[in-house]
Amino acid sequence: MMASVTSTLRKALRQLERERERIDRQIGALRSVLDQPGTARTPASPARPNRPKPERRPMSAAARRAVSQRMKAYWKERKAAAAKAKA
């Protein structure tokens, strides 16, 4: 019974070593691409403190209605211009 455990562990070790070799090749390929001249490197983004998001002010019904009317007029004008361009 001990022999089967040992052989299983050896097999798992071989698989992990092959996986590590594959990962090392991929890392090498990425490094070679990044080390080429002309490759832009960006610095790591600085850590941002956890700031609460500013609360949105609710929009009144009148404000929503005004936005709705402006957008309807905008799209009406845009569709008319598109129809005129087609004709």
C-alpha positions as CSV (number, residue, x, y, z in Angstrom):
1,M,0.0,0.0,0.0
2,M,2.9,2.4,0.8
3,A,4.3,1.8,-2.7
4,S,1.1,3.0,-4.4
5,V,1.0,6.2,-2.3
6,T,4.7,6.9,-3.2
7,S,4.1,6.3,-6.9
8,T,1.1,8.6,-6.8
9,L,3.1,11.3,-5.1
10,R,5.9,10.9,-7.6
11,K,3.5,11.2,-10.5
12,A,1.9,14.3,-9.0
13,L,5.4,15.8,-8.5
14,R,6.3,15.2,-12.2
15,Q,3.1,16.8,-13.3
16,L,3.7,19.8,-11.1
17,E,7.2,20.2,-12.4
18,R,6.0,20.1,-16.0
19,E,3.4,22.7,-15.2
20,R,6.1,24.9,-13.6
21,E,8.3,24.6,-16.7
22,R,5.3,25.6,-18.9
23,I,4.6,28.6,-16.7
24,D,8.3,29.6,-16.7
25,R,8.3,29.5,-20.5
26,Q,5.2,31.8,-20.6
27,I,6.8,34.2,-18.1
28,G,9.9,34.3,-20.2
29,A,7.9,35.1,-23.4
30,L,6.0,37.9,-21.6
31,R,9.2,39.4,-20.3
32,S,10.8,39.3,-23.7
33,V,7.9,41.2,-25.2
34,L,7.9,43.7,-22.4
35,D,11.7,44.2,-22.6
36,Q,11.6,45.1,-26.3
37,P,12.4,48.8,-27.2
38,G,9.3,50.9,-27.7
39,T,7.1,48.9,-25.3
40,A,5.4,51.4,-23.1
41,R,5.7,50.7,-19.4
42,T,3.3,52.3,-17.1
43,P,4.0,52.7,-13.4
44,A,1.8,50.9,-10.9
45,S,-1.2,52.9,-9.9
46,P,-0.8,54.5,-6.5
47,A,-3.0,53.0,-3.7
48,R,-6.2,54.9,-3.3
49,P,-7.6,55.3,0.1
50,N,-11.1,54.0,0.6
51,R,-13.2,57.0,0.1
52,P,-17.0,56.9,0.2
53,K,-18.6,57.8,-3.1
54,P,-20.3,61.1,-3.0
55,E,-24.1,60.7,-2.7
56,R,-26.2,61.7,-5.8
57,R,-28.8,64.2,-5.3
58,P,-32.2,63.0,-6.4
59,M,-33.6,64.6,-9.5
60,S,-37.0,66.3,-9.2
61,A,-39.9,65.3,-11.4
62,A,-39.6,68.7,-13.2
63,A,-35.9,68.2,-13.8
64,R,-36.6,64.7,-15.2
65,R,-39.3,66.1,-17.5
66,A,-36.9,68.9,-18.7
67,V,-34.2,66.3,-19.5
68,S,-36.8,64.1,-21.3
69,Q,-38.0,67.0,-23.4
70,R,-34.4,68.0,-24.4
71,M,-33.5,64.4,-25.4
72,K,-36.7,64.0,-27.4
73,A,-35.9,67.2,-29.3
74,Y,-32.3,66.1,-29.8
75,W,-33.3,62.7,-31.2
76,K,-36.0,64.2,-33.4
77,E,-33.5,66.7,-34.9
78,R,-30.9,63.9,-35.3
79,K,-33.3,61.6,-37.1
80,A,-34.5,64.4,-39.4
81,A,-30.9,65.2,-40.3
82,A,-30.2,61.5,-41.0
83,A,-33.3,61.3,-43.2
84,K,-32.3,64.4,-45.1
85,A,-28.8,63.0,-45.7
86,K,-30.3,59.8,-47.1
87,A,-32.6,61.7,-49.5
